[in-house]
Amino acid sequence: MIGNPTTGQFITLPRVQTVREDISYFFGYDPVNGEYKVLCMTAPHNSTSSVLVSQEHQVFTVGAMRKKWRKIECKHPHFANPRTQWVCSNGVVYYIAWIGKVPSLMCFDVGSEKFSVIKLPSDGYVQYLSHYSEKIAAANVLFTGKVDLWVLEDASKPHWSHVSIVIPSWTDSYDQFDFFTLRGRLGTGELVFAPAFVTDPFYILCYDLKESKARKIQVEGIGTHLTHIHVYLDHVESPMFLEL
């Protein structure tokens, strides 16, 4: 389902016709044609191969007359974990995937429905994707509150620049051994961090890149039975919560 929490509207997508079990979904917006699309990729769950590859690629256009998935071609064999984080910027969905045994940045043009590949920076292990100003950044977050960002300055070359920041008051917001993630950037320019394992209440942390200041936002009312939630930002950059 696709839900708009502002209007309270939900759209149920048609069932994906596949015999495979590993399914990855990505949601993107084409600003030229004003269309929202869902990209779906499927892969065998119990493959005997040491290298997994998505074998079906399908697209659903939200609001189209024909309420069905369309199969499309991908000339770059790759595999994306179903929990892979993604961001959509200027009509392109970016997500980290594996080409063979090499992690790469996949690009899906929502309008043309074409795939392309960008080599990730080799300076460090990349965990997350986020917006950084008007650009895309790959990130590695350490337990100490240090964040290494590789900013994609030019996607056509491509060229990455490195930025390292230390979040103030990190240990005041998170325990030393908490597992936390970078979830993206708000319209205010703040980076958003959230723990993966939570109690009720819990906190998310917003870091202002320009002012080098952090603020905590308390979240409560989710119930005491939840221990694992997924915090993400939708296309209007509002924090949302999805129970896993």
Secondary structure, DSSP 8 states (H G I E B T S, - for coil): -EEETTTTEEE-------S--EEEEEEEEETTTTEEEEEEEEE-TT-SSSS----EEEEEETT-SS-S-EE---SS--B--TT--EEEETTEEEEEEEETTEEEEEEEETTTTEEEEE---SSS---EEEEETTEEEEEEE-TTSEEEEEEEEETTTTEEEEEEEE-TTHHHHS-TT--EEEEEE-TTSEEEEEESB--SSEEEEEEETTTTEEEEEEE--S-TT--BEEEEE-TT--EEEEE-
